[in-house]
């Protein structure tokens, strides 16, 4: 497996080693020892699976208590995945990184606790799987609005994305609860 840093050093891109043959391919999507050696720590307690149509945007989500680390991958389709640093004492506070994750490139991204996360579906539909280091706690879930002008995220949208009511009601970055 290859692991690459991003402009937010704790957000890591993981490329699993692929074993293709005439029948198809095989790869380990998770190996605890290899992940820990690469700096992806934490015990995963929950697996999530989402299906979304083209132009659906989910995020930017985080939990202010019971923060979740997330290991995100796409098994069908393609997304533009975004991570925003919301840790008050971080030198990259308010910075964001974005990348393509797809069934074809098989990349995964590690989103550590203290980072808001969202994605936009670029293909006809996408299925996204992600492991989390803590359980979903809706009472602690927060959302930063996807198009916050302070963050200036360059989402590759074709018009307005499809949003949930919760995501439409997100908070601007400058008024959001952030991590100490």
Secondary structure, DSSP 4 states (H G I P E B T S, - for coil): -EEEE-SSTT-EEEEPPPEEETTEEE--S--HHHHHHTT--S---EEEEEEEETTBEEEEEEESSS---EEEEEEESEEEEEEEE-BTT-TTTT-EEEEEEETTT-EEEEE-TTEEEEEEE-SSEEEEEEEESS---GGGEEEB-TT-TTT------SSSPB--HHHHTPBPGGGS--B-
